[in-house]
Amino acid sequence: MAGPKNKSSPAPATKAPSAPASPPAPPAPPITVRHEDVANAAYFLWLKRGGDAHANWCEAERLLRNGQKP
């Protein structure tokens, strides 16, 4: 009769010391958009698709702050 098998797991691999992580980059400053630019963009969104003035204004602001053209 065979005795219990003694299974030993291999020793865990050791990691080489790593360099300390660099601090995260500071966030980019928010892009400011002029009231006139948002108004124009919102107007053109309204011409293109109609809809709610407030929704078009918010969409125009979002697009301009992301560097996109409405």
N, C-alpha and C positions, 0 to 999 in steps of 0.2 A: 504494500500500500504506500502510495506516495504521500509525503508529508506536505504541509501547507507551503505554498510558494511564497517566497519573500520577495515581493516586487518593490524595488526602490525606484523612485522617480529621480531622473537626473537633476543635478543641482541647477538652480535657475541661473541663466546667463547674467553676468554682471555687465552693467552699462558703463561705458567710458564716461568720465565726468564731462558734463556739457558746460558750455559757456553760459553765463547768466543771460537770461532773455533780455533783449533790449526793451525799453519802455515803449508803449504804443505811441504812435505818432499823434500829435495833438489834432483835434478835429479842425477841419477847414473852416474858415470864417464864413458865416452865412452870406449868401449872395443877396445883395440888396437890389431891389427893383424899384424903379420910379413909378409913381402913381399913374403918370401919363402913359407909360408903357403897358401897365396892366390894363388900363382903361381901353387902349387901342386893341390889345390882344383879346380882351373880353368882347369887344364890339365885333371883331372879325370872327370869333367863335360863334357869336349870335347870328351873324350873317350866314355862316356855313351851316349851322344846324338848328338855329332858333333856341328855344328852351328858356330856362330860368336865369335871370340876370345874376343872381348871387352864385349859382352853380358855375356859370361861365366865368365870373370874376375869380372864384377860387381855383378853377382849372387853369385860367390864364396865369395866375400867380405861381401855381405849382410848376407849370411848364417853363416859365421864365426863370424861376429859381434853379431848375434843373438844366438850364442852358439850352432848352429846346425852343423851337419856334411853333407858335400855335397855328 
